[in-house]
Amino acid sequence: MVTAAVGSGWLALTSPNTVDDITEVWSLPVSRATLDVMRDAGLSLPRNDPRQYDDLAGEWWRPDGAFAMLHWLARARAALVPPAARPGALLVDLGCGAGLLAPHLVGKGYRHVGVDLTRSALIQAADHGVTVVNGDATAVPLADGCADVVAAGELLEHVPDWRAAVAQACRLLRPGGLLVLDTLNDTALSRLVAVRIAERLPTVPRGIHDPRLFVDDRELVAECARHGVDLRVRGVRPAVPGLLRWLLRRARGIGTPPDQVPRIVPTASAAVLYQGHGVRDG
Ligand SMILES: C[S@@+](CC[C@H](N)C(=O)[O-])C[C@H]1O[C@@H](n2cnc3c(N)ncnc32)[C@H](O)[C@@H]1O
């Protein structure tokens, strides 16, 4: 295990040539610093406080638990990731949580490095084969161009400065590398569906989102373009029949087999939940 802090000089140690040497990286002050930034910005309400993930630590890998929908989204995100084009290819998973993407990457040939603020989640991610970095997505302690793929699943809508996280995602990508993400749009419909409605269902924990942080899809596309990534977005949602079956079974206390959990399907509008994918130029 390596213990290091952002800015302590170990960035140089994580150049593309040496990233293979990382096993686990725990950086100390980043989580607190981010909380302070949120406080300074007046955002330190119970909503979106990252410490909620500690309280919910037991939920990550429960298929019918509070993070069930993250499992469905992880599968849909992984479907956008092609098999690795070269041996030793690196996928950097920003805001990896407990590593829910990991099972869906099996056989694709990537080394999966996950970056997250929440240690309790990272411990579980490491148990699922993810090489974990305890750090902030807005100051990632990994070298420029080290990643073949950067994933940012359900992250940006939790980051007070989402533009900084996007800049980091693009910086990490090698030329030709792929960015895949999903997030919530900054619309009235999104606030209604993803907060007021979804937080009353067992698919989204109450208070996990601060709708003021939701990310306008056009602004995201423009920001990615500024950093050399031509992002394409499309709306997605859980398929309704599968969602209703899942809710019914869950209400009856019956588990849903993995092959019958709701599928995430494209939808005409990106006004609520959307996926993005794009290739870094150069
Ligand atoms: C909704 S969860 C998504 C987790 C994972 N990507 C998934 O889809 O299963 C959001 C995650 O982002 C992490 N997070 C929030 N803000 C962060 C930041 N500034 N830097 C790194 N991770 C952050 C949280 O700790 C949490 O694990």
The ligand as an SDF file (V2000), in Angstrom:
LIG
                    3D

 27 29  0  0  0  0  0  0  0  0999 V2000
  -23.5200    7.8220   -6.9980 C   0  0  0  0  0  0  0  0  0  0  0  0
  -21.9700    7.1840   -6.5330 S   0  0  0  0  0  0  0  0  0  0  0  0
  -21.4460    6.4030   -8.0390 C   0  0  0  0  0  0  0  0  0  0  0  0
  -20.4200    5.3350   -7.7900 C   0  0  0  0  0  0  0  0  0  0  0  0
  -19.9950    4.5260   -9.0140 C   0  0  0  0  0  0  0  0  0  0  0  0
  -19.4850    5.3530  -10.0870 N   0  0  0  0  0  0  0  0  0  0  0  0
  -21.1540    3.6980   -9.5060 C   0  0  0  0  0  0  0  0  0  0  0  0
  -21.7630    4.0870  -10.5070 O   0  0  0  0  0  0  0  0  0  0  0  0
  -21.4450    2.6900   -8.8750 O   0  0  0  0  0  0  0  0  0  0  0  0
  -20.9500    8.6370   -6.4900 C   0  0  0  0  0  0  0  0  0  0  0  0
  -19.5550    8.3470   -6.0060 C   0  0  0  0  0  0  0  0  0  0  0  0
  -18.7590    9.5040   -6.2630 O   0  0  0  0  0  0  0  0  0  0  0  0
  -17.9150    9.6950   -5.1640 C   0  0  0  0  0  0  0  0  0  0  0  0
  -17.5230   11.1070   -5.1770 N   0  0  0  0  0  0  0  0  0  0  0  0
  -18.2900   12.1890   -4.9470 C   0  0  0  0  0  0  0  0  0  0  0  0
  -17.5820   13.3060   -5.1100 N   0  0  0  0  0  0  0  0  0  0  0  0
  -16.3300   12.9300   -5.4560 C   0  0  0  0  0  0  0  0  0  0  0  0
  -15.1330   13.6190   -5.7740 C   0  0  0  0  0  0  0  0  0  0  0  0
  -15.0790   14.9580   -5.7620 N   0  0  0  0  0  0  0  0  0  0  0  0
  -14.0410   12.8910   -6.0790 N   0  0  0  0  0  0  0  0  0  0  0  0
  -14.0830   11.5440   -6.0920 C   0  0  0  0  0  0  0  0  0  0  0  0
  -15.1900   10.8270   -5.8040 N   0  0  0  0  0  0  0  0  0  0  0  0
  -16.2950   11.5150   -5.4950 C   0  0  0  0  0  0  0  0  0  0  0  0
  -18.6930    9.2600   -3.9600 C   0  0  0  0  0  0  0  0  0  0  0  0
  -17.8590    8.9470   -2.8790 O   0  0  0  0  0  0  0  0  0  0  0  0
  -19.4100    8.0460   -4.5220 C   0  0  0  0  0  0  0  0  0  0  0  0
  -18.6650    6.8870   -4.3420 O   0  0  0  0  0  0  0  0  0  0  0  0
  1  2  1  0
  2  3  1  0
  2 10  1  0
  3  4  1  0
  4  5  1  0
  5  6  1  0
  5  7  1  0
  7  8  2  0
  7  9  1  0
 10 11  1  0
 11 12  1  0
 11 26  1  0
 12 13  1  0
 13 14  1  0
 13 24  1  0
 14 15  1  0
 14 23  1  0
 15 16  2  0
 16 17  1  0
 17 18  1  0
 17 23  2  0
 18 19  1  0
 18 20  2  0
 20 21  1  0
 21 22  2  0
 22 23  1  0
 24 25  1  0
 24 26  1  0
 26 27  1  0
M  CHG  2   2   1   9  -1
M  END
$$$$
